[in-house]
Each structure stands twice: as C-alpha cells, then as structure tokens.
Amino acid sequence: MLKNFWYAVEFAHAVTRAPKKVTCLGQDFVLYRKRDGSVVCLSDLCVHRGAALSAGTLVEDRIACPYHGWEYGPDGACTKIPANPEGRGIPKKARVDSYPVLEKYGMVWAFLGDLPEEERPPIPHFPEHEDPAFRAVYVEMVIDANYERTFENVVDAAHTPFVHGTRFGNPDKPQIPDYEITQDEWSAAADILLSPPPAKGLWKRLYKERPEEVMVTNGWYLPNIVKLHVRLPFGDMILYDHNVPLDRHRTLVKIVGYRNFFTGKWADPDARKRIRSILLQDKPVVESQRPELLPYDLPDELHLRSDSLQVAYRRRRQQLMAEGWWVGDDETAAGGPRGSATVIPSPARRENPELARAWQHKARGGDPVPVKRAIDDTGPAESTVDDTGSAGKTTGGADSAKSATGGTEPAGKTTGADPAGKTAGGGPAESAARDAVLAEKTTTEGGPE
C-alpha cells in the first residue's frame, strides 16, 4: 500500500458533526465536521488507553474520548484531561496524528503521509463534477480482495466480454486492438475500441442503430483510482472508481458515476443498480485471484499487449516502492506491547521530530506500541516520563514500532508474495425510459439527491 497520497476516504455527504470512523491503509481514522463545515481527520485511537475517538462526542470543534473524556483539537493535540487536578499540565506527547483534508468532487480526501504541502502529489481533476450537464450517483461495496487486484480489474479491458458480457463487452468479439498510452508522473490513460453486447431492456430503447464499436477511455490515477469513460451514442457515462484499502485483503470500492443523459432524479436508482450489478459480476472473480497480492517482479505474472495499462502501473509502483513510499499493514496490528507497528506519519511528525520520538501509537489490535523514531534509531532509548513526573515506558530501541516515514524497501523477490517479500432532459425517449425504470421499482442506495 502506498503512503504520501491523497485518499478519498468517504463521500462528503456522509460526513457530519457526528464522529465517523473510516479505515484506510490498515489503520482507523475519525472524521467530523467543525462548526464552520470543514472536515477534520484524526487517528481514531486515543493515546491514553486506546479507546475509539469515533465513539466519542464533539465539544465545539474538539473531540472527546468516550473512555476518560480526554479532548483533542483539530490539530491532534490534547487540550483537556478531566482527571488532572487544577493546574496540572498536559504532557506534550498527549496527541494523536492529524492529517490534511480537502473536500472535492463530492469526496473527503485525507493526505496519509508526512510530505510538505508543496511536495504532495495532486488530487486528480474530475471536470464532470463542475459541469451542470452531468448528474452524479454514489455506490460502494466491500470486496474481499487486495485493492491492487480490484484496481487492476477496472483498468483491464480484456475481461469485459467474459465477466460483463451482459452489460458491456461482446463475447463474440473479445479482441482488444493495440492502444497507445498517455502517461505522466501520477496517471496513465488509453483510448480503447470495444465491441458492445446486443442491447437489451432500457438500453435497447435508446439505440436507434446499434454501434459496431464504442470508444472507452480507461485510465488510472495514483494511488488507487480508475477512470472509465464510455462514449455512448446518446451520451457519456464516466465512473471514478476509488479502491480504498481497508487492509491487505479487503477493499472498499467507492464509485462516483456521472452521466449526461437521463439527468432527472428519477433515473438515479437505475444508474446505481447498473453500477452495483457490474461490481457484483467482478466480485467473485477478483476474490478468487491468486496470489492475493500483486507480485513485485513483473516476470512473476504473464503479460500481454492488452495488459499495457496494468504493466505501466506496476512499473511506476516499483519506482515508488524503491523510493520508500510503500507501507505494509502486516506490521500495523501489533500482537502485544513488545510487538511492532507501522505508523502512517502525519506532517506534524516531520515538522517536530523531537516530539515525534516520544509519540505514542496505538495499534489496531488494541495494544499500546511505542513509535520508532522518524529520523534515526541508533541512539539510546528516551524515557516517556510526562510533564507531571510520572514514569512511562521507554520509546526507541529494539522494541519500538516501525515508522512509515522512512518507507519500506522491497526485500527481494518472492513469487506470489507481497512486495516486502512475505508470503502471501425531456422528450418521448426519456419519458418512455422513465416509465420503464419506475416500473421496475428499483430501490435507492443512498447518496445526495
């Protein structure tokens, strides 16, 4: 999994003044809105005894832990410890990680890393969101597969005739013509001609003449987004597929689907139903793939010309891994106080390394794990005696946790293993279509109206 990127962790309409737990990169975060409407993203575990802050309450713009009432500000610093007598200070290390947040394209994006603002990769541009000609729907589904498998599945055009032959892709014409890739540092895309299946139902009403080929633009944006743009004779359908890694073996697929045809609210249930049906076709196939994790070395799987977009991703992935941008959540949930844990570093750790050395990290498994130094790990262990003079455990040294700041280098080739080397409008047509859709009595699946 890649750190130092913006991750769309939740639909914007789902984030309110009520604290909300989200998971990404194998770690838990809490989202909430401040009184001015802006969104805060903090590590979800209180540094005191590891209770979930997402189960707490808001006090103005601060979040209070449900266990002992510790309050944390939007910057992650603890501002109140109710058990402290009057006049007793708050330890400097009493803080949780706070991550940069942006709200764009109907999504809440959290920057999960410690890079300075000027060095952060950009959020992709989704022009359809600002275009009044398009209407959006929102769909999500959990798939029990690694996010890179679900990511590559959407990039892959060659599977459509076989997995989606009833929706798009023609089993009688499965050939994928050679295509050219346009690529930059953070994305890649290609225009691919596909043969559509015979039209049925609602779509048959829309086709006056069935096209022999349909132009599809397939592309990816690092770290986990796929764009699928299908140009139909009567309009455009664009899907942005966010593959959110819950952990190494489970992915939350969040899709924002745009269309510039049948833009009335009445058509939303059908649009959601169709997107969901595609996901349900993909789900069992992707969940059956072995190895579960993408191999590090390209020769470990066989590639064809039709796989060029996936190969482009894997090559770029290799480069970023070599630069230390990879984090493996197999080390995130420590088994005990002397175990190890990988921390997704926040910018404050880089800005204040001395403070970061004493920072406590809570593993998802519930055990307190001291964080390894972000700068070096060669000096003597530092005492975690707080400002009140009470002794705590030591941080640093052999029993401390790994910091993701320094990244993880791939440890050689292991076939079927993870990269760390471990196994693993209006008009008659629209009126008729509206009647057909409403007659189906399709249920609504959420999302803003």
Secondary structure per residue as TSV (DSSP state, phi and psi in degrees):
chain	resnum	aa	ss	phi	psi
A	1	M	-	360.0	145.2
A	2	L	B	-103.6	127.8
A	3	K	-	-95.5	180.0
A	4	N	S	65.2	36.0
A	5	F	E	-134.4	159.7
A	6	W	E	-80.2	125.4
A	7	Y	E	-113.6	129.1
A	8	A	E	-78.3	99.6
A	9	V	E	-92.2	-16.3
A	10	E	E	-162.2	152.8
A	11	F	E	-66.5	138.8
A	12	A	G	-61.3	-36.3
A	13	H	G	-67.9	-15.3
A	14	A	G	-90.1	-5.7
A	15	V	-	-103.2	121.8
A	16	T	-	-131.0	-161.7
A	17	R	S	-75.5	-11.5
A	18	A	S	-83.8	125.5
A	19	P	-	-55.6	137.7
A	20	K	E	-129.7	127.2
A	21	K	E	-83.2	134.2
A	22	V	E	-132.5	156.4
A	23	T	E	-125.9	138.3
A	24	C	E	-158.1	144.2
A	25	L	T	55.6	31.0
A	26	G	T	76.6	8.9
A	27	Q	E	-127.7	155.1
A	28	D	E	-99.2	140.5
A	29	F	E	-131.8	158.7
A	30	V	E	-119.3	133.1
A	31	L	E	-112.9	143.3
A	32	Y	E	-159.3	161.3
A	33	R	E	-99.0	137.3
A	34	K	-	-75.5	173.7
A	35	R	T	-63.0	-25.1
A	36	D	T	-85.1	1.1
A	37	G	S	94.7	-12.4
A	38	S	-	-73.2	157.5
A	39	V	E	-103.6	141.0
A	40	V	E	-111.7	141.2
A	41	C	E	-128.0	118.0
A	42	L	E	-125.0	158.4
A	43	S	E	-58.6	139.5
A	44	D	S	-82.4	-10.9
A	45	L	B	-104.9	123.6
A	46	C	-	-61.3	137.8
A	47	V	T	-74.0	-11.5
A	48	H	T	-75.6	-66.1
A	49	R	T	-130.1	15.9
A	50	G	-	77.1	17.0
A	51	A	-	-69.3	152.3
A	52	A	B	-76.4	118.2
A	53	L	G	-63.2	-27.9
A	54	S	G	-63.7	-17.4
A	55	A	G	-90.0	1.5
A	56	G	S	-89.8	-163.3
A	57	T	E	-129.1	162.9
A	58	L	E	-95.2	137.5
A	59	V	E	-119.6	100.7
A	60	E	T	55.6	-117.4
A	61	D	T	-102.6	11.4
A	62	R	E	-103.7	156.7
A	63	I	E	-112.3	131.9
A	64	A	E	-104.2	130.1
A	65	C	-	-64.4	137.9
A	66	P	T	-73.8	-11.8
A	67	Y	T	-90.4	-56.9
A	68	H	T	-123.6	8.4
A	69	G	-	77.4	9.0
A	70	W	-	-58.0	134.9
A	71	E	E	-109.2	136.6
A	72	Y	E	-121.1	136.4
A	73	G	-	-81.1	172.2
A	74	P	T	-58.7	-22.6
A	75	D	T	-84.5	-0.9
A	76	G	S	93.1	-11.8
A	77	A	B	-76.8	138.7
A	78	C	E	-72.8	130.5
A	79	T	E	-111.5	-11.4
A	80	K	E	-156.2	132.4
A	81	I	-	-124.4	100.3
A	82	P	T	-56.3	-30.8
A	83	A	T	-72.7	-16.6
A	84	N	S	-72.2	133.2
A	85	P	-	-61.8	158.2
A	86	E	T	-58.0	133.5
A	87	G	T	94.4	-13.8
A	88	R	-	-81.6	133.4
A	89	G	-	-75.6	168.7
A	90	I	-	-102.4	128.0
A	91	P	-	-56.3	139.7
A	92	K	T	-61.0	-32.1
A	93	K	T	-79.6	-1.4
A	94	A	-	-78.7	83.5
A	95	R	B	-158.8	158.3
A	96	V	-	-117.0	160.6
A	97	D	-	-66.2	135.4
A	98	S	E	-117.6	131.8
A	99	Y	E	-113.2	143.5
A	100	P	-	-59.0	142.5
A	101	V	E	-131.9	139.9
A	102	L	E	-132.0	147.8
A	103	E	E	-115.6	110.4
A	104	K	E	-145.3	146.2
A	105	Y	T	56.8	35.4
A	106	G	T	73.9	13.8
A	107	M	E	-128.0	152.8
A	108	V	E	-98.8	121.3
A	109	W	E	-107.7	130.7
A	110	A	E	-115.3	134.6
A	111	F	E	-87.8	109.6
A	112	L	E	-98.1	84.0
A	113	G	S	172.0	-177.4
A	114	D	-	-119.4	12.0
A	115	L	-	-65.1	143.8
A	116	P	-	-60.0	156.3
A	117	E	G	-54.1	-41.4
A	118	E	G	-69.9	-15.0
A	119	E	G	-102.3	-2.4
A	120	R	S	-77.3	137.7
A	121	P	-	-58.9	151.2
A	122	P	-	-78.6	158.2
A	123	I	-	-77.2	134.0
A	124	P	-	-59.4	155.0
A	125	H	-	-92.8	124.7
A	126	F	-	-113.3	87.5
A	127	P	G	-63.6	-25.6
A	128	E	G	-63.5	-26.0
A	129	H	G	-66.1	-33.0
A	130	E	G	-91.3	-4.6
A	131	D	-	-89.6	115.5
A	132	P	T	-65.6	-12.1
A	133	A	T	-73.5	-15.7
A	134	F	-	-107.1	149.4
A	135	R	E	-122.7	142.3
A	136	A	E	-110.0	148.3
A	137	V	E	-129.3	160.0
A	138	Y	E	-127.9	131.0
A	139	V	E	-138.3	145.2
A	140	E	E	-143.6	156.5
A	141	M	E	-161.0	140.2
A	142	V	E	-90.2	131.7
A	143	I	E	-120.6	131.7
A	144	D	S	-82.7	69.0
A	145	A	S	-155.4	159.3
A	146	N	-	-64.1	144.6
A	147	Y	H	-64.2	-28.2
A	148	E	H	-72.5	-28.6
A	149	R	H	-69.2	-45.3
A	150	T	H	-67.4	-36.2
A	151	F	H	-61.4	-53.5
A	152	E	H	-65.0	-30.7
A	153	N	H	-60.0	-41.1
A	154	V	H	-73.3	-33.4
A	155	V	H	-66.5	-31.7
A	156	D	-	-74.2	113.2
A	157	A	S	-81.4	-25.6
A	158	A	T	-71.7	-17.8
A	159	H	T	-83.5	-14.4
A	160	T	H	-61.6	-39.7
A	161	P	H	-64.7	-24.0
A	162	F	H	-99.6	-38.6
A	163	V	H	-90.0	-33.0
A	164	H	S	-121.1	31.0
A	165	G	T	-59.8	-24.0
A	166	T	T	-86.0	-10.6
A	167	R	T	-113.9	-56.1
A	168	F	S	-155.3	153.6
A	169	G	S	91.8	133.5
A	170	N	-	-111.4	113.8
A	171	P	T	-59.3	-24.4
A	172	D	T	-80.0	-15.6
A	173	K	-	-136.8	73.8
A	174	P	-	-85.0	-2.4
A	175	Q	-	-64.4	139.0
A	176	I	-	-108.3	112.5
A	177	P	-	-65.8	153.0
A	178	D	-	-59.6	144.2
A	179	Y	-	-136.3	158.5
A	180	E	-	-102.0	138.2
A	181	I	E	-100.5	133.0
A	182	T	E	-101.9	123.5
A	183	Q	E	-137.3	143.9
A	184	D	-	-128.8	-163.8
A	185	E	S	-64.3	-30.4
A	186	W	S	-121.5	0.4
A	187	S	E	-154.8	166.6
A	188	A	E	-153.2	149.1
A	189	A	E	-152.9	158.5
A	190	A	E	-152.3	146.0
A	191	D	E	-92.2	125.7
A	192	I	E	-128.7	130.6
A	193	L	E	-87.8	123.4
A	194	L	E	-120.4	149.8
A	195	S	-	-92.2	121.9
A	196	P	-	-78.0	158.0
A	197	P	-	-76.0	166.0
A	198	P	-	-56.7	135.8
A	199	A	-	-72.7	142.9
A	200	K	-	-138.5	158.4
A	201	G	H	58.0	-131.8
A	202	L	H	-58.5	-42.4
A	203	W	H	-65.0	-32.6
A	204	K	H	-64.0	-32.1
A	205	R	H	-68.0	-25.5
A	206	L	H	-87.0	-27.6
A	207	Y	-	-84.1	111.8
A	208	K	S	-75.4	-43.7
A	209	E	S	-133.0	127.1
A	210	R	-	-69.2	123.3
A	211	P	-	-71.6	147.7
A	212	E	S	-75.5	-32.3
A	213	E	-	-138.9	152.1
A	214	V	E	-126.8	132.1
A	215	M	E	-83.3	125.4
A	216	V	E	-121.2	129.0
A	217	T	E	-99.5	120.1
A	218	N	E	-112.7	134.3
A	219	G	E	-159.5	161.1
A	220	W	E	-126.5	153.1
A	221	Y	E	-126.1	130.9
A	222	L	T	-68.4	141.8
A	223	P	T	-98.0	-12.7
A	224	N	T	-153.6	20.3
A	225	I	E	-112.7	136.9
A	226	V	E	-120.8	135.3
A	227	K	E	-108.3	129.2
A	228	L	E	-122.6	114.2
A	229	H	E	-115.0	110.5
A	230	V	E	-105.1	122.4
A	231	R	E	-96.9	104.9
A	232	L	E	-95.4	159.7
A	233	P	T	-60.3	-24.0
A	234	F	T	-110.6	6.0
A	235	G	E	157.9	-173.4
A	236	D	E	-116.8	141.1
A	237	M	E	-123.2	124.4
A	238	I	E	-124.7	126.9
A	239	L	E	-115.2	130.0
A	240	Y	E	-107.3	114.7
A	241	D	E	-106.0	109.9
A	242	H	E	-98.8	117.5
A	243	N	E	-100.5	92.8
A	244	V	E	-85.5	115.7
A	245	P	E	-75.7	104.8
A	246	L	E	-67.9	-44.8
A	247	D	E	-156.6	-164.2
A	248	R	T	-69.3	-20.2
A	249	H	T	-122.6	6.1
A	250	R	E	-138.7	136.4
A	251	T	E	-128.7	133.6
A	252	L	E	-97.0	108.2
A	253	V	E	-87.7	118.9
A	254	K	E	-116.9	120.4
A	255	I	E	-116.9	132.6
A	256	V	E	-108.6	117.3
A	257	G	E	-110.0	126.9
A	258	Y	E	-110.6	144.6
A	259	R	E	-144.2	147.5
A	260	N	S	-114.5	24.7
A	261	F	S	-132.1	149.5
A	262	F	S	47.8	60.9
A	263	T	-	-88.2	10.1
A	264	G	S	-76.4	156.4
A	265	K	G	-59.5	-30.0
A	266	W	G	-58.6	-27.5
A	267	A	G	-88.0	-8.1
A	268	D	H	-59.7	-46.0
A	269	P	H	-57.6	-39.8
A	270	D	H	-67.5	-39.2
A	271	A	H	-62.5	-43.8
A	272	R	H	-64.8	-40.8
A	273	K	H	-61.2	-41.5
A	274	R	H	-68.1	-41.3
A	275	I	H	-63.8	-43.6
A	276	R	H	-63.7	-37.8
A	277	S	H	-65.2	-34.3
A	278	I	H	-65.7	-44.5
A	279	L	H	-60.4	-40.2
A	280	L	H	-67.1	-28.2
A	281	Q	H	-71.4	-39.3
A	282	D	H	-71.6	-36.4
A	283	K	H	-52.0	-55.5
A	284	P	H	-65.6	-31.2
A	285	V	H	-69.2	-48.6
A	286	V	H	-66.3	-37.6
A	287	E	H	-66.4	-20.1
A	288	S	T	-90.7	-7.6
A	289	Q	-	-66.0	140.8
A	290	R	S	-134.1	142.0
A	291	P	S	-66.0	156.6
A	292	E	S	-63.7	-33.1
A	293	L	S	-104.8	147.4
A	294	L	-	-64.3	132.7
A	295	P	-	-64.3	155.0
A	296	Y	S	-76.6	-44.8
A	297	D	S	-86.2	133.6
A	298	L	G	-57.1	-41.2
A	299	P	G	-65.5	-9.9
A	300	D	G	-71.4	-12.9
A	301	E	S	-135.0	152.5
A	302	L	-	-84.8	132.6
A	303	H	-	-122.1	144.7
A	304	L	-	-117.8	172.7
A	305	R	G	-58.3	-34.4
A	306	S	G	-69.6	-9.9
A	307	D	G	-97.5	13.7
A	308	S	H	-59.3	-36.9
A	309	L	H	-66.1	-40.0
A	310	Q	H	-66.7	-40.3
A	311	V	H	-63.6	-39.1
A	312	A	H	-60.5	-39.9
A	313	Y	H	-64.1	-45.5
A	314	R	H	-64.3	-36.5
A	315	R	H	-65.9	-43.3
A	316	R	H	-66.5	-37.5
A	317	R	H	-59.3	-44.6
A	318	Q	H	-57.2	-43.4
A	319	Q	H	-61.9	-46.0
A	320	L	H	-67.4	-35.8
A	321	M	H	-64.1	-41.7
A	322	A	H	-64.8	-24.8
A	323	E	T	-87.8	1.8
A	324	G	T	87.5	24.1
A	325	W	-	-94.1	3.6
A	326	W	B	-93.7	140.9
A	327	V	-	-136.0	129.9
A	328	G	-	-105.7	122.9
A	329	D	G	-78.7	2.1
A	330	D	G	-63.7	-18.1
A	331	E	G	-106.2	6.1
A	332	T	T	-77.6	-47.0
A	333	A	S	-90.3	99.8
A	334	A	-	-75.0	150.3
A	335	G	S	-86.4	-9.2
A	336	G	S	-176.2	176.6
A	337	P	T	-58.9	-24.6
A	338	R	T	-100.3	8.9
A	339	G	S	-79.8	-172.7
A	340	S	-	-116.7	155.4
A	341	A	-	-144.8	141.9
A	342	T	E	-97.1	130.8
A	343	V	E	-105.9	133.2
A	344	I	-	-79.4	106.9
A	345	P	-	-70.9	142.5
A	346	S	-	-97.9	162.7
A	347	P	H	-55.2	-31.4
A	348	A	H	-62.1	-29.8
A	349	R	H	-65.3	-40.3
A	350	R	H	-71.0	-38.5
A	351	E	H	-71.4	-27.6
A	352	N	-	-135.7	73.5
A	353	P	H	-62.2	-31.4
A	354	E	H	-63.5	-42.1
A	355	L	H	-67.1	-39.2
A	356	A	H	-61.4	-30.7
A	357	R	H	-64.9	-28.9
A	358	A	H	-98.5	0.8
A	359	W	-	-66.9	135.1
A	360	Q	E	-92.5	137.7
A	361	H	E	-118.4	136.1
A	362	K	E	-102.3	123.3
A	363	A	-	-74.2	155.4
A	364	R	T	-61.1	-26.0
A	365	G	T	-70.0	-12.4
A	366	G	S	104.2	-5.4
A	367	D	-	-93.6	141.3
A	368	P	E	-71.6	129.2
A	369	V	E	-128.5	121.1
A	370	P	E	-68.3	143.8
A	371	V	B	-88.1	134.3
A	372	K	-	-70.4	151.9
A	373	R	-	-60.6	141.3
A	374	A	S	-78.6	-23.9
A	375	I	S	-96.4	-54.3
A	376	D	-	-149.4	165.3
A	377	D	S	-132.1	31.2
A	378	T	-	-103.8	-18.2
A	379	G	S	-81.9	179.3
A	380	P	-	-68.5	156.1
A	381	A	-	-65.6	145.6
A	382	E	E	-102.4	139.8
A	383	S	E	-73.3	143.5
A	384	T	-	-100.1	31.6
A	385	V	-	-60.3	126.2
A	386	D	-	-84.3	-177.6
A	387	D	T	-65.3	-13.9
A	388	T	T	-92.0	-6.0
A	389	G	S	93.2	-0.4
A	390	S	-	-82.3	138.5
A	391	A	-	-81.1	142.6
A	392	G	-	-122.2	-168.5
A	393	K	-	-77.5	166.9
A	394	T	E	-91.1	150.3
A	395	T	E	-115.3	164.1
A	396	G	S	83.2	173.9
A	397	G	S	82.4	-171.2
A	398	A	T	-68.4	-26.2
A	399	D	T	-91.7	4.6
A	400	S	S	-87.6	168.3
A	401	A	B	-84.6	157.0
A	402	K	E	-77.2	138.7
A	403	S	E	-95.0	136.0
A	404	A	G	-76.9	-3.5
A	405	T	G	-58.1	-42.7
A	406	G	G	-82.2	-10.0
A	407	G	-	79.0	-179.6
A	408	T	-	-131.1	121.1
A	409	E	-	-80.0	141.3
A	410	P	-	-62.5	134.1
A	411	A	-	-99.8	54.3
A	412	G	S	87.8	177.7
A	413	K	-	-90.4	131.3
A	414	T	-	-138.2	111.8
A	415	T	T	-60.0	130.5
A	416	G	T	70.2	27.4
A	417	A	S	-121.7	167.7
A	418	D	-	-75.5	167.0
A	419	P	T	-63.4	-16.0
A	420	A	T	-85.4	3.7
A	421	G	S	86.6	9.5
A	422	K	-	-95.3	147.3
A	423	T	-	-66.4	165.1
A	424	A	-	-157.7	360.0
A	425	G	-	360.0	-112.1
A	426	G	-	-163.7	177.9
A	427	G	S	111.4	165.0
A	428	P	H	-57.1	-42.2
A	429	A	H	-62.4	-43.7
A	430	E	H	-68.6	-37.7
A	431	S	H	-61.9	-43.8
A	432	A	H	-64.3	-41.5
A	433	A	H	-66.0	-38.8
A	434	R	H	-60.4	-45.3
A	435	D	H	-61.7	-39.2
A	436	A	H	-65.2	-41.2
A	437	V	H	-68.5	-45.8
A	438	L	H	-64.0	-30.9
A	439	A	H	-67.1	-25.0
A	440	E	T	-75.1	-14.4
A	441	K	T	51.5	48.9
A	442	T	-	-72.3	140.4
A	443	T	-	-82.7	148.1
A	444	T	-	-84.5	142.5
A	445	E	-	-111.6	22.5
A	446	G	-	93.5	175.9
A	447	G	-	105.7	159.1
A	448	P	-	-69.6	144.2
A	449	E	-	-94.7	360.0
